[in-house]
Amino acid sequence: MNTQIVVVAKEPMPGSVKTRLCPPCTPEQAALLAEAALTDTLAVAGATPAGRRVLLLHGDYRPPPGWDVVAQRGEGLGVRLANGFADTAAVGLATLLIGMDTPQVTADLLGEVADGLSSADAVLCAAEDGGWWALALRDARAAVVLQWVPMSQPDTGKLTFEALTSQGLRVHWGPVIRDVDTADDLSKVAALCPGGGFAAAVSALGMG
């Protein structure tokens, strides 16, 4: 199935991104780590076969060539995600939405998630903390339920699965990986992508 990749991101501005890393990070260091993670994520998504690539953005950031930029809208993450699916929907394309907090993703991993839509209406990829890091949908309209799902909770993944299946969708679970939320995640995620800019930034800040 032809799929577009949508990366959800915040402008890497000190004081507004990765605030849960502070302390031990300063706001400036947290922003540097966020920018490195976003850069790595966009590079991998850019190397993954896709019918279209979209940066769903809060704030200001210039992606590499070949990316469309769509502004986030709404209050609260669930609402912004639901609106993001609707605002980026394209005829003939399924949507694979990922965040900027998993710089260890690979093109093969994203391809595996997208391929899951061959036998499902949705593929939901849990994060180790109970949330989720990716959601692929055949029909972007199904994302409307995200606006009512509590986000950033230990049971967000479970609640998202239940909200999707309540619409009668066939939902498959995809690969589980760790995202970067706290300082404890930094070295563990960096070790999974040693050649990338995120790992270099973690090492340069002495947090590897």
matplotlib code that plots the C-alpha trace (Angstrom):
import matplotlib.pyplot as plt

x = [0.0, 1.4, 2.1, 3.1, 5.4, 4.4, 6.9, 5.5, 7.9, 8.4, 10.8, 13.9, 13.8, 15.3, 12.7, 10.0, 11.3, 12.4, 11.8, 11.7, 15.5, 16.0, 17.8, 20.4, 20.3, 20.1, 17.3, 19.9, 21.3, 17.9, 17.2, 20.4, 19.5, 16.0, 17.4, 19.8, 17.0, 14.8, 17.7, 18.3, 14.6, 14.1, 17.2, 15.9, 12.3, 13.8, 15.6, 12.4, 10.3, 7.2, 4.6, 5.0, 6.9, 5.4, 6.7, 3.8, 5.3, 4.8, 7.0, 9.6, 12.0, 13.3, 13.3, 15.5, 14.4, 11.5, 9.5, 6.1, 5.4, 2.0, 1.4, 0.0, -3.2, -5.4, -4.9, -3.5, -1.4, -4.3, -6.2, -3.1, -2.5, -6.1, -6.0, -2.6, -3.9, -6.8, -4.7, -2.1, -4.5, -3.9, -6.0, -4.6, -2.0, -2.1, -0.4, 2.5, 2.9, 6.0, 7.5, 10.9, 11.9, 13.1, 16.3, 17.2, 14.5, 15.7, 14.2, 13.6, 11.7, 9.5, 9.0, 7.9, 5.3, 3.9, 3.8, 1.6, -1.3, -1.5, -3.4, -4.7, -6.5, -4.0, -0.6, 0.1, 3.7, 4.1, 6.9, 8.5, 7.0, 3.5, 2.9, 3.3, 5.9, 4.2, 0.7, -0.1, -3.6, -5.2, -7.8, -6.7, -10.3, -9.9, -7.6, -10.5, -10.6, -7.1, -8.5, -10.2, -7.2, -5.2, -1.6, 1.7, 0.4, 1.6, -1.6, -1.7, -0.8, -3.5, -6.1, -5.2, -5.6, -9.0, -10.1, -9.1, -10.7, -13.9, -14.5, -14.3, -10.8, -8.4, -5.5, -2.1, 0.7, 4.0, 7.5, 8.1, 11.1, 12.3, 11.7, 13.6, 11.7, 14.0, 17.8, 17.9, 16.8, 19.7, 22.6, 20.3, 18.9, 22.2, 23.7, 21.2, 22.2, 26.0, 26.7, 24.0, 24.0, 21.9, 24.5, 27.2, 25.3, 24.8, 28.5, 29.5, 27.4, 29.0, 25.7, 26.6]
y = [0.0, 3.4, 5.3, 8.8, 9.4, 12.2, 13.3, 15.1, 17.7, 20.8, 23.6, 22.7, 25.9, 26.0, 25.9, 24.4, 21.0, 17.9, 19.8, 16.4, 16.2, 19.3, 18.6, 17.3, 19.0, 22.8, 24.0, 24.7, 21.2, 19.7, 21.7, 20.5, 16.9, 17.5, 19.0, 16.1, 13.5, 15.4, 15.6, 11.8, 11.0, 13.1, 11.5, 8.0, 8.9, 10.5, 7.3, 5.2, 4.6, 6.8, 8.5, 11.8, 13.1, 15.7, 17.5, 18.2, 21.1, 23.3, 26.4, 27.1, 24.6, 24.1, 20.4, 19.0, 19.3, 17.1, 17.6, 19.4, 21.3, 21.4, 23.4, 21.7, 23.1, 22.6, 22.4, 19.3, 16.5, 14.3, 17.0, 18.0, 14.4, 14.0, 17.3, 16.3, 13.1, 15.1, 18.0, 15.8, 13.2, 12.6, 10.6, 7.2, 7.3, 5.6, 7.5, 6.5, 9.0, 9.0, 11.3, 12.9, 11.1, 7.8, 8.6, 4.9, 4.1, 2.6, 2.5, -1.2, -0.7, 2.0, -0.2, -3.1, -0.8, 0.4, -3.1, -4.1, -2.2, -5.0, -7.0, -4.4, -1.1, 0.3, -0.6, 0.8, 0.7, 0.9, 2.6, 0.9, 3.5, 2.6, 5.2, 4.8, 6.0, 5.3, 4.9, 3.8, 4.2, 3.2, 5.9, 9.1, 9.7, 7.0, 9.2, 11.4, 9.3, 10.4, 13.7, 11.9, 9.7, 10.9, 11.3, 10.9, 8.3, 4.8, 3.4, 5.7, 2.9, 0.6, 3.4, 4.3, 0.6, 0.5, 3.7, 2.5, -1.0, 0.6, 1.8, -1.7, -1.4, -4.3, -3.0, -4.8, -4.1, -3.1, -3.2, -1.8, 0.5, 3.1, 6.8, 9.6, 11.2, 11.3, 11.5, 7.8, 7.2, 9.2, 6.7, 3.7, 5.2, 6.6, 3.1, 1.9, 4.4, 5.0, 6.5, 9.2, 12.8, 12.1, 9.7, 12.3, 15.0, 12.8, 12.0, 15.6, 16.6, 13.9, 12.0, 8.9]
z = [0.0, -0.9, 2.3, 3.3, 6.3, 8.7, 11.4, 14.4, 15.7, 17.9, 17.1, 19.1, 21.1, 24.6, 27.3, 25.0, 24.1, 26.1, 29.4, 31.3, 30.6, 32.8, 35.1, 34.5, 31.1, 30.8, 28.5, 25.8, 26.0, 25.9, 22.7, 21.1, 21.9, 20.4, 17.3, 16.8, 17.3, 14.8, 12.3, 12.6, 12.3, 9.2, 7.6, 8.2, 7.1, 4.0, 3.1, 3.6, 0.4, 0.7, -1.5, 0.4, 3.4, 5.8, 8.8, 11.1, 12.9, 16.0, 15.7, 13.0, 11.5, 8.0, 7.0, 4.2, 0.6, -0.4, 2.7, 3.0, 6.2, 7.8, 11.0, 14.1, 15.4, 18.4, 22.2, 23.7, 22.0, 21.3, 19.5, 17.5, 16.4, 15.3, 13.4, 12.0, 10.4, 8.9, 7.7, 6.0, 4.5, 0.8, -1.6, -2.3, 0.5, 3.9, 6.7, 8.9, 11.7, 14.0, 16.6, 16.8, 20.0, 18.5, 16.6, 16.6, 14.0, 10.7, 7.2, 7.6, 10.8, 9.3, 6.2, 8.5, 10.2, 6.8, 5.4, 8.4, 6.7, 4.1, 6.7, 9.1, 9.1, 11.7, 13.1, 16.5, 17.8, 21.6, 23.4, 26.4, 28.8, 27.8, 25.2, 21.5, 19.0, 15.7, 14.3, 10.7, 9.4, 6.1, 6.5, 8.3, 9.4, 12.0, 13.9, 15.1, 18.3, 19.3, 20.5, 23.4, 24.4, 27.4, 26.2, 28.1, 30.5, 31.2, 29.6, 26.6, 24.2, 25.6, 25.6, 22.0, 20.9, 22.6, 20.9, 17.5, 17.9, 19.2, 15.6, 14.3, 13.0, 12.7, 14.7, 14.8, 17.3, 15.7, 17.1, 20.6, 21.1, 23.7, 23.1, 24.7, 27.6, 30.6, 31.2, 31.8, 28.2, 26.7, 26.8, 26.2, 23.0, 21.9, 22.1, 19.6, 17.0, 17.5, 14.1, 14.3, 15.3, 18.4, 19.8, 19.0, 20.8, 23.9, 23.9, 23.5, 26.5, 28.6, 29.0, 27.1]

ax = plt.figure().add_subplot(projection="3d")
ax.plot(x, y, z, "-o")
ax.set_aspect("equal")
plt.show()
